[in-house]
Amino acid sequence: MSRVLSIRSAARPFVARALRGPRGRRLLGLSVLLAALSAVLGTWLALGTGAFERDLRVGFDLEQSRHVQEERRFALIADSAEEAAALRAEVGRRFAGQPMAYDDAGYRVTGALEAAESRLRRAAYGEAPRPHRALQRDAILAFEAWTKGHVDADSIYGVPDYNWYDPGEVAALRAVVERTMSPQVEAYASPLSPVDALRMTGVLAGGRCCCCCCWPRRCWRARRWPRRPTRTRCNRWPAARCGPRSSRSG
C-alpha cells in the first residue's frame, strides 16, 4: 500500500467521527453557504456592469479600459439606455448637418469624430507596409468622402506618420473605415462569458479553501506553543533588589 493510501486509511476513522451528528450537519450547512457565496461573488465580479466590478476587471487585466475599447472598435459605450439614446440622437444630428449640442453626448460624439478624422488623415499620407496598402487606399477614400476634398500625396508636411506596426492602431483604423466615420453606440456589457464566471467562482472558492485550511493551523500553533513572557530586570533579580532605594538601605 502506498503512503498516501495508508495515510487516508489511518485518517478515515477520525474524519468520520468529526463529521458525525450535529457537528457534521453544521459543517455541511457552512460549506453549502460558503459555496453559494462564492458562486454569487464570482458571477457578480465577472458579469456585473457597475463601475466597481468594471474597475476590478480592468485592474486584473481581464478587461480593457473603456477608452481603449471605444478607440479600437470606434464605438461610444453608454452606461444606460437613456445615455445610449442621447448618443444616437447626437450622431444623427451631426450626420444631418446640424450643429452639435453642448452637453455630454455632444462632446463625446465630437471627440470621437475628431479622433477618427485625425486617424484617417495620418493614414492617408506616407507609405504603408505591403500588407496594409489596401487598408490605406480605403482610408484615403473614406477621408476624401468625409472632408469633401482630395488627398495630395505630395503635401505631407506636418502630418505625422501612422504607426502601421501597432496592431491596436491598425484595428482602430479598420473600424473607422468599416463604419464610414459613423461611431457605433452600444450599451455597456461585461466582455466575460458565463464560462469565465465559473472560472472566477473557482478562483474564489480556492482562495476560501486556502484561508480555511491555513487559519486553524495558525490558531492551533498559537495554542500549542504560547508566546513566552519577556524577561525583565525584576524577573531576573529578587523583589527586594527591585524595590526603592530606601527599602534596601533599611
Backbone bond lengths (Angstrom), bond angles and torsions (degrees), N, CA, C in turn:
res aa  C-N    CA-C-N  psi(-1)  N-CA   C-N-CA  omega(-1)  CA-C   N-CA-C  phi
1 M - - - 1.463 - - 1.537 109.32 -
2 S 1.323 116.06 136.00 1.456 119.64 -178.83 1.531 110.57 -72.26
3 R 1.342 113.77 169.97 1.458 118.72 -177.37 1.524 111.62 -68.08
4 V 1.343 116.15 -38.17 1.464 119.25 -179.76 1.518 111.27 -64.47
5 L 1.325 116.80 -44.61 1.468 119.95 179.35 1.525 111.73 -66.16
6 S 1.314 116.66 -36.12 1.460 118.70 178.88 1.531 110.89 -67.25
7 I 1.327 116.74 -40.50 1.472 119.48 177.63 1.518 110.31 -65.61
8 R 1.333 117.15 -39.33 1.471 120.16 179.37 1.523 110.60 -65.20
9 S 1.289 117.06 -42.15 1.464 120.00 179.30 1.522 111.93 -66.57
10 A 1.340 116.70 -36.25 1.459 119.05 179.51 1.520 111.78 -72.36
11 A 1.337 118.00 -30.96 1.463 120.81 -177.46 1.515 112.94 -87.31
12 R 1.336 118.18 -12.52 1.462 120.21 -175.60 1.525 113.09 -61.54
13 P 1.319 121.70 -43.47 1.479 118.90 179.46 1.521 112.97 -63.36
14 F 1.328 117.55 -38.01 1.455 119.84 -179.33 1.531 111.38 -69.42
15 V 1.336 116.47 -38.29 1.467 119.58 178.05 1.517 110.79 -67.24
16 A 1.334 116.66 -43.44 1.466 119.85 178.80 1.527 111.18 -62.95
17 R 1.320 117.54 -37.62 1.462 120.51 178.32 1.526 111.40 -68.61
18 A 1.344 117.43 -36.36 1.462 119.95 -179.45 1.523 112.12 -71.60
19 L 1.339 117.25 -28.30 1.463 120.59 -178.22 1.524 111.69 -99.91
20 R 1.311 118.67 27.88 1.450 121.99 -178.85 1.523 109.74 -105.48
21 G 1.327 116.21 140.18 1.455 120.60 173.40 1.518 113.47 79.41
22 P 1.346 117.22 -150.60 1.478 120.64 -177.59 1.513 113.42 -61.24
23 R 1.337 117.54 -33.42 1.458 118.97 179.44 1.527 111.31 -62.74
24 G 1.325 117.09 -39.69 1.457 119.80 178.09 1.518 112.10 -64.89
25 R 1.358 116.18 -39.96 1.461 118.74 178.66 1.525 111.63 -66.10
26 R 1.353 116.32 -38.29 1.463 118.71 178.07 1.525 111.40 -65.81
27 L 1.328 116.74 -41.84 1.457 119.18 178.85 1.527 111.80 -66.75
28 L 1.343 116.56 -36.22 1.461 120.28 177.38 1.526 110.93 -64.48
29 G 1.336 116.64 -45.05 1.458 119.68 178.13 1.523 112.35 -63.50
30 L 1.343 116.32 -39.78 1.460 119.50 178.71 1.524 111.31 -65.63
31 S 1.324 117.17 -40.61 1.465 119.79 179.48 1.529 111.52 -65.64
32 V 1.341 116.84 -39.89 1.471 119.68 177.81 1.520 110.39 -65.04
33 L 1.327 117.45 -40.90 1.462 121.11 178.87 1.525 111.50 -63.45
34 L 1.332 117.07 -44.64 1.460 119.75 179.57 1.527 111.86 -67.47
35 A 1.342 117.29 -35.29 1.464 120.01 177.13 1.531 110.94 -65.39
36 A 1.334 116.74 -42.59 1.468 119.83 177.31 1.523 111.39 -64.67
37 L 1.343 116.66 -39.33 1.460 119.97 178.54 1.532 110.88 -64.77
38 S 1.321 117.48 -40.25 1.468 120.48 177.37 1.524 111.08 -64.12
39 A 1.330 117.53 -39.56 1.464 120.46 179.46 1.523 111.27 -65.94
40 V 1.334 116.57 -42.03 1.470 119.87 179.78 1.520 111.01 -65.72
41 L 1.331 116.70 -45.32 1.463 120.12 -179.57 1.530 111.34 -65.75
42 G 1.332 117.79 -41.32 1.458 120.03 178.83 1.517 112.55 -63.44
43 T 1.335 116.78 -42.84 1.466 119.88 178.35 1.520 111.30 -66.73
44 W 1.332 116.60 -39.93 1.465 120.28 -179.84 1.530 111.68 -65.32
45 L 1.333 117.32 -44.02 1.460 120.18 -179.16 1.524 112.44 -70.93
46 A 1.326 117.98 -30.81 1.460 120.52 -176.80 1.520 113.06 -85.74
47 L 1.330 117.67 -35.23 1.467 120.97 -173.27 1.518 113.54 -115.67
48 G 1.327 118.61 -1.81 1.460 120.44 -179.49 1.519 112.42 -66.73
49 T 1.328 116.67 150.81 1.465 122.53 -177.95 1.522 112.62 -111.13
50 G 1.314 117.74 8.16 1.455 120.34 179.26 1.519 112.44 -78.18
51 A 1.340 115.25 169.32 1.465 120.06 -178.96 1.526 111.59 -67.64
52 F 1.340 116.78 -35.69 1.468 119.64 -178.66 1.523 111.00 -66.18
53 E 1.324 117.27 -46.82 1.459 119.59 179.48 1.523 111.36 -64.79
54 R 1.343 116.44 -38.95 1.469 119.23 179.70 1.530 111.21 -64.59
55 D 1.325 117.11 -41.62 1.468 119.84 178.48 1.526 111.56 -64.56
56 L 1.328 116.95 -36.38 1.465 119.47 177.32 1.525 111.28 -65.42
57 R 1.314 116.92 -43.61 1.468 119.81 179.05 1.521 111.56 -65.02
58 V 1.332 116.58 -38.62 1.467 119.46 177.34 1.529 110.31 -67.25
59 G 1.331 116.95 -39.57 1.455 120.33 179.34 1.518 113.24 -65.06
60 F 1.331 117.56 -33.39 1.467 121.93 178.57 1.523 112.68 -91.86
61 D 1.332 117.97 11.36 1.464 123.34 178.98 1.525 112.36 59.93
62 L 1.322 116.58 30.63 1.459 120.76 174.31 1.530 111.82 -92.73
63 E 1.295 116.90 -9.66 1.459 122.20 -177.35 1.526 108.39 -153.65
64 Q 1.317 116.02 143.71 1.456 120.26 175.87 1.530 109.81 -78.59
65 S 1.307 115.84 157.25 1.455 120.04 178.89 1.531 110.21 -65.88
66 R 1.315 115.36 161.54 1.465 119.40 -177.71 1.528 111.27 -63.78
67 H 1.320 117.16 -38.48 1.466 120.02 179.62 1.523 110.77 -61.00
68 V 1.320 117.50 -43.76 1.466 121.02 -179.49 1.528 110.27 -67.17
69 Q 1.318 118.06 -40.63 1.464 120.34 178.99 1.526 111.41 -63.33
70 E 1.312 117.00 -44.50 1.463 119.44 179.53 1.523 111.45 -66.05
71 E 1.322 116.58 -34.45 1.466 119.65 -179.28 1.514 111.47 -73.08
72 R 1.327 117.33 -43.43 1.468 120.26 -177.14 1.532 111.83 -71.00
73 R 1.311 118.66 -33.68 1.468 121.15 -176.72 1.520 113.06 -102.73
74 F 1.344 116.85 -0.65 1.464 122.02 -175.59 1.534 109.71 49.34
75 A 1.318 113.58 59.85 1.455 121.28 -174.85 1.517 109.18 -133.40
76 L 1.303 115.36 162.09 1.461 124.40 173.11 1.518 107.30 -119.65
77 I 1.316 116.53 115.15 1.458 122.23 -174.86 1.518 108.92 -95.66
78 A 1.321 115.82 127.69 1.457 122.24 -178.86 1.518 109.71 -109.48
79 D 1.328 115.59 148.12 1.467 120.82 179.28 1.521 112.97 -89.51
80 S 1.311 118.19 -13.56 1.468 121.16 -178.52 1.517 109.03 -147.19
81 A 1.323 114.98 168.20 1.461 120.02 178.68 1.521 111.26 -68.05
82 E 1.338 117.56 -34.70 1.469 120.15 178.24 1.521 111.68 -65.29
83 E 1.331 116.03 -42.09 1.461 119.12 178.28 1.521 111.41 -65.83
84 A 1.341 117.50 -38.88 1.463 120.24 177.62 1.527 111.25 -64.11
85 A 1.327 117.07 -40.11 1.466 119.66 178.32 1.527 111.31 -64.80
86 A 1.331 117.45 -39.47 1.460 120.51 178.22 1.527 111.59 -65.31
87 L 1.327 117.44 -39.22 1.459 120.31 178.20 1.524 111.66 -67.49
88 R 1.321 117.36 -40.72 1.473 119.52 178.29 1.525 110.90 -65.55
89 A 1.312 116.56 -39.13 1.467 119.04 177.43 1.522 111.02 -64.40
90 E 1.320 118.15 -38.38 1.459 120.91 179.86 1.523 111.39 -69.00
91 V 1.330 117.59 -38.43 1.466 120.33 176.13 1.522 110.37 -63.17
92 G 1.326 116.79 -42.10 1.463 119.65 176.75 1.519 112.30 -62.85
93 R 1.335 117.55 -38.15 1.460 120.61 177.97 1.528 111.39 -63.96
94 R 1.321 117.13 -42.72 1.460 119.92 -178.34 1.517 111.74 -66.78
95 F 1.336 118.16 -38.87 1.455 120.24 179.81 1.531 111.74 -78.47
96 A 1.330 117.47 -14.35 1.469 120.50 173.62 1.517 111.98 -87.61
97 G 1.326 118.23 0.15 1.455 121.48 178.51 1.505 114.76 86.13
98 Q 1.315 118.71 10.11 1.455 121.21 -179.48 1.530 110.03 -87.73
99 P 1.329 117.55 155.55 1.472 119.74 179.57 1.531 110.83 -68.68
100 M 1.311 114.72 159.63 1.446 120.28 -178.23 1.527 111.10 -72.27
101 A 1.309 115.21 152.98 1.457 121.47 174.55 1.528 108.71 -89.70
102 Y 1.327 115.99 137.24 1.464 120.46 -176.16 1.531 109.92 -87.63
103 D 1.324 113.66 69.18 1.454 120.83 175.76 1.520 108.24 -141.24
104 D 1.316 116.64 -174.80 1.452 120.10 -176.99 1.519 111.81 -62.50
105 A 1.326 117.77 -41.23 1.464 120.57 179.36 1.526 110.87 -64.48
106 G 1.334 116.88 -40.78 1.460 119.56 179.66 1.516 112.62 -64.13
107 Y 1.318 116.73 -42.69 1.463 119.67 179.39 1.523 112.02 -67.23
108 R 1.322 117.19 -37.27 1.468 119.41 179.68 1.523 111.04 -67.67
109 V 1.326 117.84 -43.14 1.465 120.37 179.22 1.519 110.50 -65.86
110 T 1.323 117.31 -41.46 1.463 120.28 178.82 1.522 111.66 -62.90
111 G 1.329 116.83 -43.05 1.466 119.53 178.07 1.521 112.71 -62.96
112 A 1.339 117.01 -40.11 1.466 119.92 179.35 1.525 111.35 -66.42
113 L 1.331 117.72 -40.91 1.464 120.52 179.96 1.527 111.59 -68.60
114 E 1.324 117.60 -39.79 1.464 119.83 178.77 1.526 111.20 -66.29
115 A 1.328 116.94 -39.97 1.469 119.37 177.98 1.528 110.91 -65.63
116 A 1.328 117.71 -38.87 1.461 120.81 179.39 1.529 110.75 -68.11
117 E 1.329 117.66 -39.80 1.467 119.93 177.82 1.526 111.66 -64.72
118 S 1.335 116.86 -40.73 1.461 119.68 176.10 1.522 111.43 -63.89
119 R 1.294 117.13 -36.44 1.468 120.07 178.86 1.529 110.84 -66.79
120 L 1.329 117.22 -41.92 1.460 119.95 177.84 1.522 111.25 -65.96
121 R 1.328 117.95 -38.83 1.463 120.67 -179.97 1.533 111.27 -64.29
122 R 1.323 117.21 -42.57 1.462 119.50 179.89 1.522 111.94 -69.83
123 A 1.332 116.76 -31.71 1.463 119.61 179.90 1.525 112.17 -78.98
124 A 1.338 117.57 -22.22 1.466 120.02 -176.47 1.520 112.25 -75.15
125 Y 1.321 117.49 -27.62 1.454 121.06 -178.18 1.519 110.21 -102.41
126 G 1.310 114.68 158.45 1.456 119.48 -179.66 1.515 111.88 88.49
127 E 1.290 115.11 -179.76 1.460 121.84 -178.82 1.520 109.53 -109.40
128 A 1.321 115.46 123.09 1.456 121.18 -179.51 1.526 109.77 -90.51
129 P 1.322 118.24 154.47 1.471 120.37 174.34 1.527 111.07 -61.03
130 R 1.295 116.04 158.87 1.458 120.80 -175.81 1.528 113.39 -56.26
131 P 1.347 120.55 -41.48 1.473 118.41 -179.09 1.529 113.86 -67.04
132 H 1.349 118.06 -17.79 1.461 120.62 -175.76 1.527 113.09 -112.93
133 R 1.305 118.69 14.38 1.461 119.88 -179.07 1.519 112.08 -70.88
134 A 1.315 116.91 -34.63 1.469 118.66 176.16 1.521 110.68 -65.01
135 L 1.320 117.54 -39.88 1.463 120.77 176.86 1.522 110.73 -65.61
136 Q 1.330 118.17 -35.05 1.461 119.82 177.48 1.518 111.19 -66.59
137 R 1.328 117.93 -39.25 1.472 119.75 176.87 1.520 110.92 -62.87
138 D 1.329 117.33 -41.66 1.464 119.50 176.99 1.529 111.04 -64.84
139 A 1.328 117.14 -36.38 1.459 119.85 178.18 1.524 111.34 -66.39
140 I 1.326 117.65 -37.18 1.468 120.81 177.29 1.517 110.64 -64.07
141 L 1.331 116.91 -43.67 1.471 120.04 178.41 1.524 111.17 -63.72
142 A 1.336 116.81 -42.04 1.467 119.38 179.34 1.522 111.29 -66.31
143 F 1.339 117.91 -37.99 1.465 120.63 179.02 1.527 111.11 -67.91
144 E 1.326 118.36 -40.15 1.465 121.34 178.05 1.525 111.21 -67.16
145 A 1.342 117.17 -37.30 1.466 119.40 178.07 1.522 111.44 -68.84
146 W 1.327 117.29 -32.86 1.466 119.83 -178.44 1.530 111.87 -78.71
147 T 1.327 117.58 -41.19 1.470 121.48 -176.69 1.518 112.83 -91.28
148 K 1.325 118.54 -7.92 1.469 122.95 -177.60 1.524 111.10 57.17
149 G 1.317 115.78 38.32 1.461 120.68 -179.60 1.512 110.61 -137.08
150 H 1.322 114.15 -173.97 1.462 121.00 -178.09 1.523 108.60 -118.50
151 V 1.322 115.78 137.37 1.448 121.50 179.48 1.521 108.95 -86.24
152 D 1.322 115.57 118.06 1.451 122.03 177.41 1.530 108.28 -95.60
153 A 1.291 115.92 115.89 1.462 119.56 -176.38 1.522 112.75 -66.29
154 D 1.364 117.50 -20.98 1.461 119.79 -178.39 1.521 113.06 -82.67
155 S 1.337 117.07 -23.94 1.466 120.27 -177.71 1.525 109.23 -91.35
156 I 1.296 115.77 76.49 1.460 121.48 -178.09 1.514 110.96 -111.86
157 Y 1.310 117.02 12.91 1.463 119.32 -177.21 1.530 109.60 -71.36
158 G 1.312 116.36 128.80 1.460 121.60 176.52 1.509 114.25 85.70
159 V 1.330 118.71 -2.51 1.466 121.14 179.64 1.535 108.42 -98.46
160 P 1.325 118.75 118.62 1.473 119.44 -179.70 1.518 111.44 -70.12
161 D 1.313 114.76 153.05 1.457 120.06 179.41 1.530 110.38 -70.44
162 Y 1.332 114.09 147.84 1.460 119.28 178.55 1.521 108.62 -84.39
163 N 1.335 115.49 142.53 1.463 121.44 -178.89 1.532 108.47 -84.96
164 W 1.314 115.36 87.66 1.455 120.05 -178.27 1.514 112.61 -76.23
165 Y 1.300 117.80 -11.78 1.465 120.78 -176.46 1.530 112.38 -95.64
166 D 1.314 116.83 3.85 1.459 121.48 175.60 1.527 108.57 -99.06
167 P 1.334 119.11 116.19 1.478 119.39 -178.98 1.524 112.85 -60.33
168 G 1.333 117.49 -33.02 1.461 119.07 178.47 1.510 112.63 -66.24
169 E 1.340 117.28 -41.31 1.464 120.59 178.05 1.525 111.35 -66.10
170 V 1.317 116.71 -39.11 1.469 120.11 178.22 1.520 110.96 -65.50
171 A 1.339 116.97 -41.47 1.464 120.12 178.37 1.525 111.34 -64.71
172 A 1.336 117.13 -39.12 1.461 120.15 178.50 1.521 111.21 -65.70
173 L 1.326 117.33 -41.80 1.473 119.93 177.98 1.523 111.33 -64.80
174 R 1.309 117.37 -41.78 1.465 119.99 178.64 1.525 111.42 -62.95
175 A 1.334 117.41 -36.84 1.459 120.20 178.01 1.524 111.14 -65.94
176 V 1.323 117.93 -39.89 1.467 121.12 178.38 1.514 110.81 -64.47
177 V 1.339 116.52 -42.32 1.463 119.78 -179.22 1.523 110.53 -67.56
178 E 1.319 117.52 -43.17 1.462 119.43 -178.81 1.522 112.14 -68.55
179 R 1.327 117.19 -31.84 1.460 120.03 179.79 1.519 112.56 -85.64
180 T 1.335 118.34 -2.92 1.472 123.82 -179.41 1.532 111.51 49.54
181 M 1.345 115.17 50.18 1.460 123.31 175.01 1.528 113.01 64.12
182 S 1.321 118.13 20.45 1.461 121.69 177.51 1.524 108.51 -113.80
183 P 1.334 117.81 103.62 1.471 118.68 -176.79 1.523 111.90 -65.91
184 Q 1.304 115.21 142.88 1.456 121.52 179.10 1.525 109.82 -85.61
185 V 1.312 116.75 130.03 1.463 123.01 178.23 1.523 108.14 -100.26
186 E 1.314 115.88 125.52 1.460 120.09 -177.71 1.521 109.76 -143.10
187 A 1.321 114.99 150.18 1.458 120.80 176.79 1.522 109.73 -78.95
188 Y 1.327 115.23 147.20 1.462 119.01 -176.57 1.527 110.05 -72.10
189 A 1.317 114.97 138.71 1.465 122.85 174.40 1.522 107.68 -147.61
190 S 1.296 115.83 150.50 1.458 120.11 -179.87 1.528 110.17 -66.88
191 P 1.337 117.65 134.89 1.474 118.92 178.09 1.523 113.70 -74.73
192 L 1.320 118.14 -8.21 1.454 120.76 -179.02 1.528 110.46 -81.40
193 S 1.311 115.50 151.03 1.463 122.26 -178.04 1.528 109.97 -98.82
194 P 1.344 118.20 169.92 1.471 119.33 174.57 1.525 113.66 -58.67
195 V 1.330 117.16 -28.76 1.473 119.21 175.63 1.527 109.96 -65.00
196 D 1.333 116.54 -39.72 1.466 119.64 176.52 1.528 111.06 -66.20
197 A 1.333 116.88 -32.64 1.463 119.40 175.57 1.527 111.15 -64.27
198 L 1.340 116.81 -39.17 1.468 119.71 175.60 1.528 111.36 -64.15
199 R 1.324 116.44 -38.44 1.465 118.82 177.67 1.523 111.33 -65.80
200 M 1.336 116.32 -40.43 1.464 119.49 177.54 1.520 110.66 -63.55
201 T 1.328 117.34 -37.97 1.454 120.94 176.54 1.524 111.02 -63.27
202 G 1.338 116.38 -40.75 1.456 119.58 177.17 1.519 112.79 -63.87
203 V 1.336 116.75 -37.82 1.469 119.95 178.08 1.521 110.61 -64.78
204 L 1.340 116.59 -44.46 1.459 119.73 179.09 1.524 111.54 -65.15
205 A 1.336 116.35 -40.77 1.464 118.96 178.84 1.531 111.18 -65.57
206 G 1.334 117.37 -38.44 1.458 119.65 177.22 1.514 112.63 -65.41
207 G 1.346 116.47 -40.60 1.463 119.01 175.64 1.510 112.56 -64.66
208 R 1.322 116.89 -37.27 1.467 119.98 178.03 1.525 110.80 -65.94
209 C 1.331 117.05 -39.93 1.468 119.57 179.03 1.527 111.14 -65.25
210 C 1.341 116.65 -39.36 1.469 119.10 178.49 1.518 110.98 -63.94
211 C 1.336 116.80 -41.54 1.467 119.73 178.79 1.525 111.12 -65.29
212 C 1.340 116.20 -41.40 1.464 119.20 -178.62 1.527 111.63 -68.91
213 C 1.330 117.45 -28.21 1.469 119.82 -179.82 1.526 111.80 -82.55
214 C 1.335 117.36 -33.13 1.463 119.71 -175.51 1.524 112.26 -84.61
215 W 1.328 118.53 -33.66 1.459 120.27 -175.30 1.525 112.87 -66.88
216 P 1.348 121.03 -46.69 1.476 118.79 176.43 1.523 113.13 -61.78
217 R 1.327 117.66 -30.65 1.455 119.34 178.86 1.524 110.78 -67.02
218 R 1.328 116.94 -40.13 1.459 119.65 177.65 1.524 110.82 -65.79
219 C 1.329 116.45 -41.35 1.470 119.55 178.70 1.529 110.58 -63.83
220 W 1.359 117.80 -39.08 1.453 120.40 179.56 1.517 111.06 -66.15
221 R 1.319 117.46 -38.45 1.452 120.31 177.51 1.518 111.35 -65.92
222 A 1.349 116.17 -39.21 1.461 118.60 179.65 1.525 111.48 -65.90
223 R 1.322 117.09 -34.84 1.461 119.50 178.94 1.525 111.30 -77.82
224 R 1.342 116.71 -31.63 1.466 119.47 -177.70 1.530 110.86 -75.04
225 W 1.324 116.08 -42.79 1.464 120.23 -179.51 1.525 109.25 -122.36
226 P 1.321 117.24 85.05 1.465 118.83 178.97 1.516 111.02 -66.92
227 R 1.307 114.31 154.81 1.452 120.44 -179.45 1.524 109.91 -71.16
228 R 1.322 115.90 132.46 1.447 120.83 -179.56 1.524 110.96 -74.82
229 P 1.328 116.79 144.69 1.468 118.08 179.22 1.519 110.67 -69.45
230 T 1.305 115.20 148.74 1.453 121.26 -179.72 1.524 109.94 -73.84
231 R 1.299 115.95 131.44 1.461 120.51 -179.36 1.525 109.54 -83.01
232 T 1.318 115.00 123.43 1.455 121.34 178.86 1.528 109.49 -104.73
233 R 1.294 114.97 -177.04 1.470 119.78 -179.71 1.521 110.86 -66.46
234 C 1.320 117.08 -36.68 1.467 120.82 -179.76 1.522 111.81 -70.20
235 N 1.376 116.79 -25.16 1.455 118.96 176.58 1.526 111.78 -76.62
236 R 1.327 116.89 -26.71 1.449 119.81 -178.24 1.521 112.71 -85.52
237 W 1.329 117.18 -26.37 1.462 120.98 -175.80 1.513 110.75 -114.15
238 P 1.313 118.23 158.19 1.471 119.93 178.08 1.519 111.55 -62.69
239 A 1.345 114.40 159.28 1.466 119.19 -176.73 1.513 111.54 -65.39
240 A 1.373 117.81 -28.32 1.459 119.79 -178.17 1.516 111.25 -67.26
241 R 1.345 116.86 -29.84 1.451 119.53 -177.60 1.512 112.22 -84.61
242 C 1.365 117.23 -13.77 1.461 120.68 178.82 1.498 111.88 -94.93
243 G 1.334 118.15 -2.48 1.446 119.99 -178.76 1.517 112.53 -80.05
244 P 1.339 117.95 -172.38 1.451 120.30 -179.68 1.510 110.01 -66.38
245 R 1.358 113.94 161.30 1.464 120.44 -179.00 1.531 111.12 -66.41
246 S 1.365 116.59 -32.08 1.469 119.32 -178.21 1.526 111.46 -66.37
247 S 1.352 117.03 -36.79 1.448 119.82 -179.58 1.517 111.20 -68.87
248 R 1.362 119.23 -33.40 1.443 121.04 -179.56 1.538 110.62 -74.83
249 S 1.338 116.37 -35.28 1.482 118.38 -179.93 1.512 112.23 -70.22
250 G 1.373 117.69 -28.96 1.459 120.12 179.11 1.512 111.34 -77.16
